[in-house]
């Protein structure tokens, strides 16, 4: 029965989307390419996740209307979301599979959220936990579109866009819930899910295998750096859990200000980092963000609970969170190239984030029962900061082992045309490339996808893949990474 309903819903949505596409509403008015489409889908879904099940204001306000403590629901939903993220990649195997799991997940989340229009019952607990499980699956499955729809050197921008837009939408939902009514906020979150469902239908589902899929050795190379990254994420995110359970409740009396300002520093920090020049060294920002977290908790310990105190503490804390979230989102965005299943990489990486929030929340709940909770939470936070400072250089070394070549691709893109011509001329001589192959090699080194190269050179995508396969064959290599290494060996001074 559920399968029949699901099939009818997807056919109905697809029919409506096709009619709008034929009239030009999607393609010509919004001018959506696959990258923009994937950003819209994720932003809409993630805004619901932030506003409702994941420590969301909408959920808390609805529960408060019935004098219900939502902590057990929130704890269960976070655990379920973690499980969905962590295990999603083990059964989401193709892009087609990812698309239909995303569709089903969003449909179930709509149903599960709608239950909260009813009077409180056990159904609230059941549906929010199952919805959170499916939300984890949906987020991880989006990893296929993160990889497919955005070139490697542009993924930091896609990550920034989805984090910015989803938080802006979340702020709007919170403001409506706090200043209009909780059920108005709930309705708005469901509307976001319906809009997300509509756009998911338009996502590509091309399961065509890349001519250079990640080899077993490359998949093994990413395992250790990914493990270090996950450990780092879990440790640093403990402070986010403390923020949810200790800092936010302490300033809850500034309801209107909290409803809109809470995520503003987060959005601003991400926007600034996104627009930094490529030559900027973002590593230093990680240390600045660590210091900001430390100062935030020190300020929380010694300041009062006034508006000024809230602005200082929240700006420091959420600004640092923006720096770190974009850091590991962009790293995970590059790591997906090393595994044929991007849902597994993205899911495991983000599950570490949820685990950190969960641990921090449990510690925060324990601290909240003490009489000196301000000092205790600050001590824990500063301990985490100290551990992070020790751990960060080790993580940096591990990430450089697999991601250093991406930096050189950026360097090639920033070279003058004369230097690019010199490098390309060199590889033409080394590999005896044809004129067409040299054009494709230049665009490939600039980070263009096969689809972008095909569009730029007026070729079919299959023709481009054939040319690239021939280029790799002439150099006796199997990937773009190996091509970059070859260039580095032949022209070390050029890539300094």
C-alpha positions in Angstrom: 0.0 0.0 0.0 2.8 2.5 1.0 4.6 1.7 -2.3 1.5 2.4 -4.3 0.9 5.8 -2.6 4.6 6.6 -3.0 4.6 5.8 -6.7 1.4 7.9 -7.3 2.9 10.8 -5.4 6.1 10.8 -7.3 4.3 10.5 -10.7 2.0 13.4 -9.7 4.9 15.6 -8.7 6.9 14.6 -11.8 3.9 15.4 -14.0 3.6 18.9 -12.5 7.3 19.6 -12.7 7.4 18.5 -16.4 4.5 20.9 -17.2 6.3 23.8 -15.6 9.5 22.8 -17.3 7.8 22.8 -20.7 6.4 26.3 -20.1 9.9 27.5 -19.1 9.1 28.2 -15.5 12.1 26.2 -14.2 14.7 26.3 -17.0 14.1 29.8 -18.4 12.8 31.8 -15.5 15.1 30.4 -12.8 17.9 29.4 -15.2 18.7 26.4 -13.0 21.6 24.2 -13.8 22.3 21.0 -11.9 24.5 22.8 -9.3 21.8 25.4 -8.5 19.1 22.7 -8.4 21.1 20.6 -5.9 21.7 23.7 -3.7 18.0 24.5 -3.7 17.0 21.0 -2.7 19.5 20.7 0.1 18.8 24.2 1.5 15.1 23.6 1.6 15.4 20.3 3.3 18.2 21.3 5.7 16.2 24.4 6.8 13.4 22.1 7.9 15.9 19.9 9.8 17.4 22.9 11.6 14.1 24.5 12.5 12.3 21.4 13.6 13.8 18.0 14.7 17.4 19.0 15.2 17.2 21.2 18.4 14.7 23.3 16.4 12.8 26.3 17.8 9.6 25.2 16.2 9.6 21.9 18.0 10.4 23.5 21.3 7.6 26.0 21.0 5.0 23.4 20.1 6.0 21.2 23.0 5.9 24.2 25.4 2.3 24.9 24.4 1.4 21.5 26.0 3.9 21.9 28.9 5.9 19.0 27.5 9.6 18.7 28.0 10.9 17.9 24.5 14.4 16.8 25.6 13.6 13.1 25.2 12.2 13.7 21.7 15.2 15.8 20.8 17.7 13.2 22.1 15.9 10.4 20.2 15.8 12.4 17.0 19.6 13.3 17.2 20.5 9.6 17.7 18.2 8.6 14.8 19.7 11.3 12.6 23.2 10.0 13.5 22.2 6.5 12.5 20.7 7.6 9.2 23.8 9.5 8.3 26.3 6.8 9.3 24.6 3.9 7.7 23.1 5.6 4.6 26.2 5.0 2.4 26.1 1.3 3.0 22.8 0.9 1.1 22.7 4.0 -1.1 24.7 2.7 -4.0 23.8 4.8 -7.1 22.6 8.2 -8.0 19.2 6.9 -9.0 19.0 5.1 -5.7 19.9 8.3 -3.9 17.3 10.3 -5.7 14.4 8.0 -4.9 15.5 7.6 -1.3 15.6 11.4 -1.0 12.1 11.5 -2.4 10.8 8.9 -0.1 12.5 10.5 2.9 11.1 13.9 2.2 7.6 12.4 1.8 7.9 10.6 5.1 9.2 13.8 6.8 6.2 15.7 5.6 3.9 13.1 7.1 5.9 12.9 10.3 5.9 16.7 10.8 2.2 17.0 10.1 1.5 14.7 13.0 2.4 17.6 15.3 -0.8 19.4 14.3 -2.5 16.7 16.4 -2.7 16.6 20.1 0.3 15.1 21.9 0.5 11.3 21.8 3.1 8.6 21.4 2.8 9.3 17.7 4.9 12.4 18.2 7.8 10.4 19.5 7.5 7.7 16.9 7.3 9.9 13.9 10.0 12.4 14.9 12.5 9.6 15.5 11.7 7.9 12.2 11.6 11.2 10.3 15.1 12.0 11.8 16.4 8.7 10.6 15.2 9.3 7.1 16.6 12.9 7.3 20.0 11.4 7.9 19.6 9.2 4.9 18.5 12.1 2.7 21.4 14.3 3.7 24.0 11.6 3.1 22.3 10.6 -0.2 22.7 14.2 -1.4 26.5 13.5 -1.4 26.0 12.1 -5.0 24.8 15.5 -6.1 27.5 17.3 -4.2 30.0 15.3 -6.2 28.2 15.1 -9.6 26.9 18.6 -9.9 29.8 20.7 -8.6 33.4 20.6 -9.9 36.0 19.8 -7.2 37.5 23.2 -7.0 34.0 24.8 -6.6 32.7 22.6 -3.8 33.6 25.0 -1.1 31.3 27.5 -2.7 28.5 24.9 -2.9 29.0 24.0 0.7 28.9 27.7 1.6 25.7 28.3 -0.4 23.8 25.5 1.2 24.8 26.4 4.7 24.0 30.1 4.2 20.6 29.6 2.5 19.4 26.9 4.8 20.2 29.0 7.9 18.5 32.0 6.4 15.4 29.9 5.8 15.7 28.5 9.3 15.8 32.1 10.8 12.6 32.9 8.9 10.9 29.8 10.3 12.0 30.6 13.8 10.9 34.2 13.6 7.4 33.2 12.3 7.1 30.5 15.1 8.2 32.9 17.8 6.5 36.1 16.7 3.3 34.7 14.9 2.6 31.2 16.2 4.3 27.9 16.6 1.9 26.3 14.1 2.7 29.0 11.5 6.3 28.1 11.9 5.4 24.4 11.6 3.4 25.1 8.4 6.3 27.0 6.9 8.7 24.1 7.6 6.3 21.7 5.9 6.1 24.1 2.9 9.9 24.0 2.6 9.7 20.2 2.5 7.0 20.3 -0.3 9.1 22.7 -2.3 12.2 20.5 -1.8 10.2 17.5 -3.0 9.2 19.3 -6.1 12.8 20.2 -7.0 14.1 16.7 -6.1 12.1 15.3 -9.0 14.1 17.5 -11.3 17.5 16.3 -10.1 19.4 14.1 -12.6 19.7 10.4 -12.0 22.4 9.5 -14.4 24.2 6.4 -13.2 26.8 6.4 -16.0 30.1 5.2 -14.6 33.0 7.6 -14.8 35.9 6.5 -17.0 38.3 6.9 -14.1 36.5 5.7 -11.0 38.4 5.7 -7.7 40.7 2.7 -7.5 40.9 0.5 -4.4 44.2 2.1 -3.4 42.7 5.6 -3.5 39.7 4.5 -1.4 42.2 3.1 1.2 44.2 6.3 1.2 41.2 8.3 2.3 40.3 6.1 5.2 42.9 7.3 7.7 42.5 11.0 6.9 38.7 10.6 7.1 39.0 9.0 10.5 41.2 11.8 11.8 38.8 14.4 10.3 35.8 12.6 12.0 37.6 12.6 15.3 38.4 16.3 15.0 34.8 17.1 14.1 33.4 15.2 17.0 35.8 16.8 19.5 35.3 20.4 18.3 31.5 20.0 18.0 31.2 19.1 21.7 31.1 22.9 22.2 28.1 23.1 19.9 26.3 20.7 22.1 27.2 22.8 25.2 25.9 25.8 23.4 22.5 24.2 22.8 22.1 23.0 26.4 23.8 25.7 28.4 24.3 29.0 26.5 21.1 29.2 24.5 18.7 28.5 27.5 20.6 31.2 29.5 19.6 33.9 27.0 16.1 32.5 26.2 14.5 35.6 27.8 15.7 37.7 24.8 13.2 35.9 22.7 12.9 38.3 19.8 16.6 38.9 19.4 17.4 35.2 19.6 14.8 34.4 17.0 16.7 36.3 14.2 20.3 37.0 15.4 21.2 33.5 16.6 22.6 32.3 13.2 23.6 35.7 11.7 27.3 35.5 12.8 27.4 32.0 11.4 26.1 33.2 8.0 28.4 36.2 7.9 31.5 34.1 8.7 30.7 31.6 5.9 30.0 34.4 3.4 33.3 36.1 4.2 35.3 32.8 3.9 33.5 31.9 0.7 34.6 35.2 -0.9 38.2 35.2 0.3 40.8 35.2 -2.6 42.2 31.8 -3.5 45.6 32.9 -2.4 44.4 33.5 1.2 45.6 31.0 3.8 42.5 29.6 5.5 44.5 27.5 7.9 45.1 30.5 10.1 41.3 31.0 10.4 41.0 27.7 12.1 43.2 28.8 14.9 41.4 32.2 15.1 38.1 30.2 15.3 39.5 28.1 18.2 40.4 31.3 20.1 36.9 32.6 19.4 35.3 29.6 21.0 37.5 29.9 24.1 36.7 33.6 24.4 33.0 32.9 24.0 32.9 30.6 27.0 35.1 32.8 29.1 32.7 35.7 28.3 29.7 33.5 29.2 31.3 32.7 32.5 32.1 36.3 33.6 29.3 38.4 31.9 25.7 38.9 32.9 22.7 37.8 30.8 22.1 41.2 29.1 21.6 41.9 25.4 25.2 43.1 25.0 26.5 39.9 26.6 24.4 37.8 24.3 25.6 39.6 21.2 29.3 39.1 22.3 28.9 35.4 23.2 26.8 34.5 20.2 28.9 36.4 17.7 32.1 34.7 18.9 30.6 31.2 19.2 28.5 31.1 16.0 31.2 32.9 14.0 33.6 30.1 15.0 31.0 27.5 14.1 30.7 29.0 10.7 34.5 28.8 10.1 34.6 25.1 11.1 31.5 23.9 9.5 32.6 25.3 6.1 36.1 23.8 6.7 34.9 20.2 7.1 32.1 20.5 4.6 34.6 21.6 1.9 37.1 18.9 2.9 34.4 16.2 2.7 33.4 17.7 -0.6 36.9 16.9 -1.9 37.1 13.5 -0.2 34.1 12.2 -2.2 36.3 12.0 -5.3 38.3 9.2 -3.6 35.3 6.8 -3.2 32.8 5.6 -5.7 30.1 6.1 -3.0 30.0 9.8 -2.0 27.0 9.1 0.3 29.3 7.1 2.5 32.0 9.7 2.8 29.5 12.6 3.4 27.3 10.5 5.7 30.2 9.3 8.0 31.8 12.8 8.1 28.6 14.6 9.1 27.6 11.8 11.6 30.8 12.9 13.5 29.3 16.4 13.7 26.0 15.0 15.1 28.0 12.7 17.5 29.8 15.8 18.9 26.5 17.7 19.4 25.1 14.6 21.1 28.1 14.3 23.5 28.1 18.0 24.2 24.4 17.9 24.9 24.7 15.1 27.4 27.5 16.9 29.1 25.5 20.1 29.0 22.5 18.4 30.6 24.7 17.1 33.4 26.2 20.5 34.0 22.8 22.2 34.0 21.9 20.4 37.2 24.9 22.0 39.1 24.9 25.3 40.9 28.0 26.6 39.0 27.0 25.6 35.5 28.6 28.7 33.9 32.0 27.8 35.2 31.7 24.0 34.6 30.6 24.5 31.0 33.5 26.9 30.4 36.0 24.5 31.9 34.8 21.7 29.6 34.8 24.1 26.6 38.3 25.3 27.2 39.5 21.7 27.7 38.0 20.9 24.2 39.8 24.0 22.8 43.1 22.9 24.3 42.7 19.3 22.8 41.8 20.8 19.4 44.9 23.0 19.4 47.0 19.9 19.9 45.1 17.9 17.3 44.8 20.4 14.5 48.5 20.1 13.2 48.1 16.3 13.1 44.9 16.6 11.1 46.4 19.1 8.7 49.3 16.7 8.0 46.9 13.8 7.3 44.7 15.9 5.0 47.7 17.1 3.0 48.6 13.5 2.2 45.5 13.2 0.0 44.4 16.8 -0.8 47.6 18.6 -1.6 47.1 18.2 -5.3 43.8 20.1 -5.2 45.8 23.1 -4.1 48.0 22.9 -7.2 45.0 22.7 -9.5 44.0 26.1 -8.1 47.5 27.3 -8.7 47.3 26.3 -12.3 44.0 28.1 -12.7 45.6 31.3 -11.3 48.7 31.2 -13.6 49.0 33.7 -16.3 48.1 32.5 -19.8 51.8 32.4 -20.8 52.7 30.0 -18.0 49.6 27.9 -18.7 50.7 27.7 -22.3 54.2 26.7 -21.2 52.9 23.8 -19.1 50.4 22.6 -21.7 53.1 22.8 -24.3 55.3 20.6 -22.2 52.8 17.9 -21.7 52.0 18.0 -25.4 55.6 17.1 -26.2 55.8 14.5 -23.4 52.6 12.8 -24.3 52.4 13.6 -28.0 48.9 15.0 -27.6 46.8 16.2 -30.5 45.5 19.8 -30.6 42.1 18.7 -29.3 43.6 16.7 -26.5 45.7 19.6 -25.5 42.6 21.9 -25.3 40.8 19.3 -23.1 43.9 18.9 -20.9 44.0 22.6 -20.3 40.3 22.7 -19.2 40.7 19.6 -17.2 43.6 21.1 -15.2 41.4 24.2 -14.6 39.0 22.0 -12.7 36.3 21.7 -15.4 33.9 18.8 -15.4 33.4 16.6 -18.4 30.0 18.2 -19.0 31.6 21.7 -18.8 34.4 20.8 -21.2 31.8 19.3 -23.6 29.8 22.5 -23.6 32.8 24.8 -24.0 34.2 22.9 -26.9 30.9 22.0 -28.5 31.5 18.2 -28.1 29.4 15.4 -26.7 30.2 14.3 -23.2 31.1 10.8 -24.4 33.6 12.3 -26.9 35.3 14.3 -24.1 35.5 11.1 -22.0 37.2 9.3 -24.9 39.7 12.1 -25.4 40.5 12.1 -21.7 40.9 8.4 -21.7 43.4 8.7 -24.6 45.3 11.4 -22.7 45.7 9.3 -19.7 46.7 6.3 -21.8 49.5 8.3 -23.5 50.9 9.2 -20.1 50.3 5.7 -18.7 48.2 7.2 -15.8 44.7 6.7 -14.6 43.5 9.9 -13.0 43.7 13.7 -13.0 45.6 13.5 -9.7 48.4 11.6 -11.4 48.4 14.1 -14.3 49.0 16.9 -11.7 51.8 14.9 -10.1 53.5 14.5 -13.5 53.3 18.2 -14.1 54.8 18.9 -10.7 57.7 16.6 -11.4 58.4 18.1 -14.8 57.8 21.8 -13.8 58.5 22.1 -10.1 59.5 25.8 -10.3 56.2 26.7 -12.1 54.1 25.2 -9.3 55.9 26.9 -6.4 
